[in-house]
Amino acid sequence: MAAARNILLGLLVAMLMLSAIAVIYSKYQQRQLFMEIQSREKELDDYEVEWGRLQLELTTLTEENRVEIEARSRLMLTLPAQDKIIYIKP
């Protein structure tokens, strides 16, 4: 009877240890996943900042007067005289 009791007690202790190890491992996995989530959220924030900067740059580059300024300065284009303009009606 004592031997069976000792075996049962040993088995319960082993199961308790396995359960404790499983809890520790699951907590470790949870922390790993949380760190991964934090990393991805920081990446997302960085991408959103870059997206906003690119949108602002696009708006700046496509302004009508900027196109005209670039045409005048880099391409040396000028407006033709009023009598040289030909209008085509559809």
KACOR-V71021 format. One record per residue. N is the residue number from 1. RES is the residue in one letter. D_LAST is the distance of its C-alpha to the last C-alpha in Angstrom with 1 decimal. Layout:
n=(N N)
res=(RES RES)
d_last=(D_LAST D_LAST)
This chain:
n=(1 2 3 4 5 6 7 8 9 10 11 12 13 14 15 16 17 18 19 20 21 22 23 24 25 26 27 28 29 30 31 32 33 34 35 36 37 38 39 40 41 42 43 44 45 46 47 48 49 50 51 52 53 54 55 56 57 58 59 60 61 62 63 64 65 66 67 68 69 70 71 72 73 74 75 76 77 78 79 80 81 82 83 84 85 86 87 88 89 90)
res=(M A A A R N I L L G L L V A M L M L S A I A V I Y S K Y Q Q R Q L F M E I Q S R E K E L D D Y E V E W G R L Q L E L T T L T E E N R V E I E A R S R L M L T L P A Q D K I I Y I K P)
d_last=(108.6 108.1 106.4 103.9 103.3 102.6 100.2 98.3 98.3 97.0 94.3 93.2 93.1 91.1 88.6 88.4 87.7 85.0 83.4 83.5 81.9 79.1 78.5 78.3 76.0 73.6 73.6 72.8 69.9 68.6 68.7 66.9 64.1 63.9 63.6 60.8 59.0 59.4 58.0 54.9 54.3 54.5 52.0 49.6 50.0 49.3 46.2 45.0 45.6 43.7 40.8 40.6 40.8 38.0 35.8 36.6 35.9 32.5 31.6 32.8 31.0 27.6 27.7 24.7 27.1 29.0 26.1 25.7 29.5 29.8 27.0 28.9 32.4 32.3 29.5 30.0 26.3 25.7 22.8 21.9 22.8 20.6 20.4 19.4 16.2 13.0 9.8 6.5 3.8 0.0)
